[in-house]
Amino acid sequence: MNVQIQSVKFDADKRLIEFVEAKMAKLDRFADRSTGAEVILKLDKDHEKGNKFATITLRMPGEDMVATEQAKTFEEAVDEAIDALKRQVDKAKGKAEK
């Protein structure tokens, strides 16, 4: 899967990019029909809930699936967004089987 990673308001270090790529590779096995993905990592000013946002757009034939999560670390936000996408993919597969 072709994954584009974008960091907004900061420069993502190599370790974070490798983490995102590894997680997206696992998602690729789960979402076998995906044609690509876009990951946007963004810093915000709200330190109370966590100031790190991860938005993942999964390109699928027919429709795109999007998940946005907020957390105290980018790794946590990416994990939660991928979990949300897995639920969306499961739901879409369930509908397709009916």
Backbone torsions as a table, in degrees:
resi	resn	phi	psi	omega
1	MET	NA	137.7	177.4
2	ASN	-82.6	115.8	-178.4
3	VAL	-114.3	124.7	175.6
4	GLN	-105.1	128.7	-179.3
5	ILE	-115.1	128.0	-179.2
6	GLN	-123.1	135.4	174.5
7	SER	-117.0	128.9	-176.1
8	VAL	-109.0	130.4	178.1
9	LYS	69.4	13.8	174.0
10	PHE	-165.3	166.6	176.0
11	ASP	-104.1	118.2	179.7
12	ALA	-70.9	134.2	178.3
13	ASP	-80.2	167.6	-174.9
14	LYS	-60.3	-38.6	-177.9
15	ARG	-63.3	-41.5	179.6
16	LEU	-66.6	-42.1	179.1
17	ILE	-63.6	-42.1	178.3
18	GLU	-64.9	-37.7	177.2
19	PHE	-61.0	-48.3	-179.1
20	VAL	-62.6	-43.6	-179.7
21	GLU	-63.2	-39.7	178.9
22	ALA	-65.2	-43.0	179.4
23	LYS	-65.8	-39.9	-180.0
24	MET	-68.5	-32.1	177.0
25	ALA	-64.2	-39.5	177.2
26	LYS	-66.2	-39.9	178.9
27	LEU	-64.6	-34.1	-179.4
28	ASP	-60.3	-37.1	177.4
29	ARG	-67.1	-32.0	-178.2
30	PHE	-79.3	-42.1	-179.5
31	ALA	-102.5	76.6	-171.4
32	ASP	-67.7	-20.3	-178.9
33	ARG	-91.1	-0.3	-175.7
34	SER	-67.7	145.3	-179.1
35	THR	-105.1	-10.8	179.9
36	GLY	168.7	174.7	-179.9
37	ALA	-151.5	154.8	176.8
38	GLU	-129.0	127.7	179.8
39	VAL	-115.7	123.6	178.2
40	ILE	-115.9	119.0	177.7
41	LEU	-105.2	127.2	-173.1
42	LYS	-136.1	139.2	174.1
43	LEU	-93.4	141.5	178.1
44	ASP	-127.9	174.9	-177.4
45	LYS	-91.9	-13.2	-176.1
46	ASP	-77.7	100.7	-178.3
47	HIS	-85.3	-12.6	-177.4
48	GLU	-64.4	-57.9	-177.7
49	LYS	-84.4	-17.8	-172.2
50	GLY	122.5	135.1	-173.6
51	ASN	-104.3	16.9	-178.2
52	LYS	-114.4	127.6	-179.7
53	PHE	-116.0	141.1	172.4
54	ALA	-126.8	123.5	175.5
55	THR	-117.6	121.6	-179.6
56	ILE	-117.3	125.2	175.6
57	THR	-109.7	119.5	-179.8
58	LEU	-102.9	116.8	-178.8
59	ARG	-80.8	119.0	179.5
60	MET	-125.3	150.3	175.5
61	PRO	-60.9	126.8	178.6
62	GLY	97.8	-44.3	179.4
63	GLU	-157.4	153.8	175.8
64	ASP	-96.6	146.7	176.8
65	MET	-111.6	134.6	-175.8
66	VAL	-127.9	138.1	174.1
67	ALA	-137.1	132.6	177.0
68	THR	-123.8	129.6	179.7
69	GLU	-132.7	151.0	179.8
70	GLN	-121.2	136.2	-179.4
71	ALA	-156.3	179.0	179.6
72	LYS	-81.4	-20.6	175.9
73	THR	-130.8	153.9	178.1
74	PHE	-65.3	-37.0	-179.6
75	GLU	-60.0	-44.7	179.5
76	GLU	-64.7	-42.6	179.6
77	ALA	-63.9	-41.1	179.2
78	VAL	-65.7	-44.1	178.3
79	ASP	-57.7	-47.0	-178.8
80	GLU	-65.5	-39.3	179.5
81	ALA	-66.2	-39.4	178.7
82	ILE	-66.6	-40.3	176.0
83	ASP	-59.9	-42.1	178.7
84	ALA	-63.7	-40.2	178.5
85	LEU	-66.2	-37.9	178.0
86	LYS	-61.2	-41.2	177.5
87	ARG	-63.4	-40.8	178.5
88	GLN	-63.7	-42.1	179.5
89	VAL	-64.8	-43.4	177.0
90	ASP	-57.3	-45.5	-179.1
91	LYS	-63.3	-42.4	179.3
92	ALA	-65.5	-39.5	178.2
93	LYS	-65.8	-38.7	177.6
94	GLY	-61.9	-42.6	178.4
95	LYS	-66.5	-37.5	-178.1
96	ALA	-68.0	-30.7	-178.4
97	GLU	-76.6	-22.7	-177.6
98	LYS	-76.9	NA	NA
